[in-house]
Amino acid sequence: MISKYFQLEELGTTIKQEIIAGITTFVTMAYIIVVNPKILEAAGLPFEASMAATILSAFFGTLAMGVYAKRPFAIAPYMGENAFIAYTVVKVLGYSWQTALGAIFISGVLFTLLTLFKIRSWLANSVPENLKIAFAVGIGLFLTFIGLNETGIVKIGVEGAPVHVGNLKDPKILLGIFSFLIISVLMIKKINGSILIGIFITTILGIILGQAQLPQNFISTPPDISVLFLKLDIVGALQWGFVSIILVVFILDFVDTMGTLIGLGYKAKMLDKDGNLPEIEKPMLCDALATCIGALFGTTTTGTYIESATGIEAGGKSGLTAVVTAFMFLTALFFAPLFSAIPAFAYGSSLIIVGLLMISTISNLKFEKLEEIIPAFVTIVLMSFTYNLGIGMTAGFLLYPFTMLIAGRIKEVKTGMWILFSFSILFYLFYPY
């Protein structure tokens, strides 16, 4: 019955393969269980309640993605958006976290309405092929950069040399390199579940060598979420001075989700002959509703996670992958200490590997057409080097009509691209630098 519902035979996958893929996706993004509440703690949100809100929003969104959209994508609170809310909206601009959550809820409602009226899918289908490919490549480079930072192989440098190689004598960095090598070997040998096996082997080795610690408790009781649940201030977020914040949150999540869905769809070979993701409004609706639910629970904007690429690479092709990931998140309410014990040097290398696999789509770019390749190139590099997917995508949306105008091909720019162009102008005008 499960196989029939998720059309596993038609997709050429099995229940076992989907389970492995779902666990792999969860393991590579389990860090969000701890990192998201740590960031939001700076805005005054209680850590334990915030952790529960993170888990519940991820469970709801990812389960909906699996059951309704039937895609192997996971949803969780976005990195970047959480820091924007905590450090810019609350700490710098001085708004309360309750008002910030109200703004996120409003954005989620807007997403839902735009999705139901199929405006978001129409805009996504207006994006030219080279930019769609650029999203996949940019996500790959971004994942690689995150992985290099997580493992310590690359770290923050000094003025004039922003990044440089980490201390290769550090046991943790050496374990990160070992993790990369063991996953590479397993993948070359075509071992199923290579990424997951590599992460677990490295974690165990790290514990043996004293570079990682076993949690004091494997099981914990779910935290009390009442201090955050339904504490958002929607009325406060509707004041005129907050419009720019809502706009930035809205556009940032809008382009992040669209680019991630297209990029993952391209890598998973889910796009149709026109380069569009069929029924893209379904995963978009899951993302929109999860943002609303997340704000009610007490966490920031949620969306499709680029780490879903690890599960896709592990063989995930159907919504069953997402369902497995969702229930792994739910178990984290009781086993959070166990999942949070997986060290960065163990899972960071998997992001580097997946980054490599996603960058491979660059071979499909049409380099002979500079008017198309320049916006694609800018999109790719800015997605990674600004550490912000939204910055790269909006830059591409701005440049594409300009270069097409210079090339005398302005009539080929679709109406939807002009709307994205306008969104991008507003984004840069109101972004709190």
N, C-alpha and C positions, 0 to 999 in steps of 0.2 A: 504493500500500500504506500509506503514511504517512497519507494523507488518510482512508483507511478505518479504520485503527486508532484515530485520534483523532477520528473522526466529524466532520471539518471541514465537509463539505457540510451535514450535519444542523444544525450549529451556525451556519451562515452565515458561515464564515470561510475563509481560504486559507492555504497554506503561507507565502507572502510576508508576509501580515498577521501571522501568528503569529511569524515570525522577527523582524519589526520590534518586535512587542510584547515578545518575550523579551529583545532587546537593550536596549530601553527600561527594562525592569524592572532589568536588571543595572546599567546606567549609573547609575540613581538610587540604587542601594544598594551600588555598588562601594566607597563610602567605608568600609564595614565591613571591607574587606580591610586597611586601615591603622589605622582607629580602634579596632577591637576589640583587636588586639595591643598598641596603645599603652596602652589602659586596663589590660589584664592585665599589662603590663610593671611596673606599680606594685605588683603582687602577687608579683613575682619571676619571672614566666614570660618566657623569652627571646623577644625580639621576632620574629625571623625564623621560629623554629619555631612560634610562636603564629600568625603570619600563615599559614603552611602549614596548620595545624590549622583555622583559620577557613575557608580556601578549601575544604579537603577535606570538612569537615562540611557546608558550604553546598552543595557539589556533590552529595554523597550524598543529603541531605534533599530538595533541589530536584528531582533526577533521579527519586527515588522518587515525589515529588508528581506529576510529569508522567507517568511511565510507569504507576504503579499507581493513584493517585487520579485522574489525568487532569484536574487542575485547573490553572488558570493562576496558581498561587501559588508564591512562592519562599520557601525556608527558609534561615535563617542564624542565627548566634549573636545573641541578643537584646541590644539596647542597654538599659541599666537593670539587667538581671540581671548583666551583666558588671561594672558599676560597684559593684553591691551586693557581689559576691564580692570584688573587688579592694580596695575601700576600707573596707567594713564587716567582712566575715568575716575577711579576712586582716590588714589594717592596724590596724583598731580592736580586733577581738576576739582577734587574735593566732593564729588557726589557720593551718596551712600551706596552700599552694595545692593540694598533693596531696590533702589531706583535703577541701578544698572541691570538687575534681573528683570525689571519691568520693561526696559528697552529691548532686552533680548526676547522677551515674550511677544512684544509688539512686532519685532522683526520676524519671529516665527509665524505669527498670524498672517503677515504680509506674504511670506514664502508660501504658506498653505493656499491662500487665495490665488496667487499667481500660478501656482502649480495646478490647481483645480481648473483654472481657465486656460491651462496649457500654454501660458505665456512663457514660462521658464523653458519648456521643451522647445518652443518655437525659437527662442533666442539661442539656445544651445545648438540647434540645427542650422543656425545662420553662420556659425563659426567656420571659416575656411579650413580645408584639410591640413594645410601646413601648420596652422596654429594648433589644431587638434593633436597632431604628431608632437608639436613642441610641448604641449602639456604633459604628454607621457614622458618625453625625454627630460623635461624640467623636473618632474616629480622624481625621476630616477636619479638625477644629479643631486636633488635636494635630500633624498633618502641616503645617498652615499655620504653627503656632507654630515648629516645627522649621525650616521653610523661611525664615521671617522672621529667625530667629537665624543660620542658615547664610549667608544673603546679607548679614547685617549691618544690614538695614533696621530691625530691632528689636534692642536689646542690653540687657544688665543695667544697671539704674539704680542708685539710691541708696535708703537707708532712707526709706520713705514713698512712694516712686515706684519700685517694683521693676523696671520696664522703661521704656525710652523710645526715641525714634527715634534711629537711628544717624547718623553724620556723612554727610549727603548730598553732601558735597563729595569724599568718598573715592571714587576711581575704581573700586574693587572693588564698592562698594555700587551705584554707578551702572551698572556692568556687570550686577549682579544684577537691577536694575530693567529694564535693557534686555532681559535674558533673559526676564523675565516678560512684557514687552510683545511680544517677537518670537514667543514661544510662543502668546500670546493671539491675535495677528494670524493666525498659521498655523491655529489651531484655528477661529477665526471663518470663515476661508476654506475650512475642512474639508480641509486638507492632511493626507494620511496620514503618520504618524510625526512629527507636529508637535513633540511634546516632545523626541524624540531629535534632530531637526534643530536645535531651539532650543538645546539643550545644546551641541552640536558647534559651532554658529556662535558662540556666546558664548565657548566655550573658545578657539577660533582667534583671535577678536577680542582676548581677554585676553592671549594670547601676543604678538600684534602690538603691543599697547599696553604690554607689559612688566609686566602684572599677573598673569601666569601663566608658568610656565617649562616648556619642553620637557624631558622627562627626559634625563639624561645617557646612559642606555642604554634601548633599547626592549625588549630581551630580557634575561632573567635566568635563572639556573639555579634550580630548585626548592630551597628551603631544607631543611636537615637537620631532620627532625622527631623524631629518635630521643630527644632530651633530654626530650620531653614524652609521647611515645607509650607508653601503658600504665603511666604513672607515678602514676596515681591511687591514693589510699589509701582503699579501701572499708571496711576494718576500723576505721580511725580515725574514719570518719564515722558508724559505728554506735554510738559512745559516747553515753551519755544526754545529755550537755551539748550534743550537736550536733543533737538532735531538733528544737529550735526552728528551727535554720537550714534543715534539710531541709523542715520544714513551710512556712516562708516561701518558699523556692525552689519548692516544689511548687505552692502556691496561686498564686503570682505567675505562673508559667508556665501553670498550668491556666486561669486567667481570661484571661490575655493571648491565648492561642491560641484559646480559645473565642470571645472577643469579636472578634478579628481575622477569624477564619473567617466568623462570622456577618455582620460588617460588610462584608467584601469580597464575600461571597455576595449580600448585599442589593444592593450597588451593581452587581454584575455580573448581577443579575436571575437568580440561580441558585436562589433559594429557592422551595419549592413553595407550594401554595395555603394551607398551614397556617403558612407563614413559617419553615419548617425547611430546612436545607441537606441535600438527599438524599445518603445514604451518607456523612455527615459523619465517620463513624468511619475512613474511608480516609485523608483528609488528616490526621486526628488521629493515626493510626498512623504515618504518615510523620514527623510532628513528634516523636512519642515515640521512635521508633527513631533519629532523627537526634540527639536529645539523648543517648542512650546512646553512639552512635558518636562524637559530638563530645567527650564526656568521655574516651573511650578515646584519641582523637587528642590531646586536651589543651586543650580550650576549654570555655567555659561554655554554659549552657542555650541550645538552639536553638529556633526556632519560626517560624511563618508571619509574613512581613514585610508591614507595612502599605504599604511602597513597591510591593508587587505591584499596587496600585491604578493605578500609572502605566502598567503593561503592559496592564491591563484597559482603561484609557481609550484606549490606543493600538490597541485592537482585539483583544487577546488573549482567547480564549474557551475554549481547549482546553488539554490537558496539554502540547501541543507548545510552547506559550509557555514553560512551566517547563523543558522539556528544553533549549531554546535557552539559557535563563538559566543552567542547570546547567553546560553546556559552556563558556559564557562564563566562569564561575567557574573551571573547570578550566584554561582558557587563561591565567588570571591567575597561575597558578603559574610561567608562563614570561614573561608580559608585565605583571607587577605594576607596574613603574615607569610603564608607559604608562597603565594604568587609574587609578593613583593620582595622575596628573598632572591629571585633570579637577578644576578648582577648585570650591570650595563655592558661589561666586557663580553658577556655571553650572548646577549641578544643584539648588541650593536653591530656585530659582524654580519648578521643576517640581513641587516638593512643595506650594508655595502653590497652584498651579493645580489639582492633584489634590485638595487640601484643599477648595477651592471646590466641585468636582464632587461630593465625598462629602457635604458639608454640605447639598447640595440635597435629600437624603432627609428633611430636617427637616419638609418640607411634609406628610409622612405621619403625623406625630405627632398624637395626639388631645388637643389642648390643652384641650378642654372637660371632661376628666376629671382633676381635680387630683391624685387619689390615684395616678394613673398617670404624670402629667407631672412631678410633683415628683421621684420617683426618677430619671426619665429626665434631667431637668435637672441634678440633682446629679452623675449619671454623666458627662454631657457636659463640664461645667465642670471637675470634678476630674481627669478624664483628661488634660486639657490643662494646667491651672494648677498641678497637682502634678508635672507632667512625668512622669507614671507611669500607664500605662493600667490597671494592676492596682488602684491606689487608687480610681480612678473606678468601675470595675466592681464592686468589692466594696462600695463605698458604696451603689451602686444595689441590690445584693442585700440589704443590710441594711435599707434604707429601704422597699423595695417591700412586704414583709409588714406593716410597721408602718402605712403609709398605707392599705393595703387593710383592715387591722383597724379603723382609725378610720372608714373609709367603710362598714363593715358588709359587706365583700365577702371576708372572710378565707377562706371556703370555696372561693373561686376560685383561691387560691394552691396550685399543684401541689406534690406531695411533693418533687420535685427541687429546687424553689426553696427549700424549708426546709433541704435539705442544703447548698445554696449559701449560705444565710443562716448556717448553723453554721460553714461553712468561713471565711466572712468575719469572724465573731467571733474565731475562732482566729487569723486573719491579723493582725488589729489588736492582739490580745493579745500575740502573739509578735514582731511587726515591730520590729526594732531601730532605734528612732527616733534 
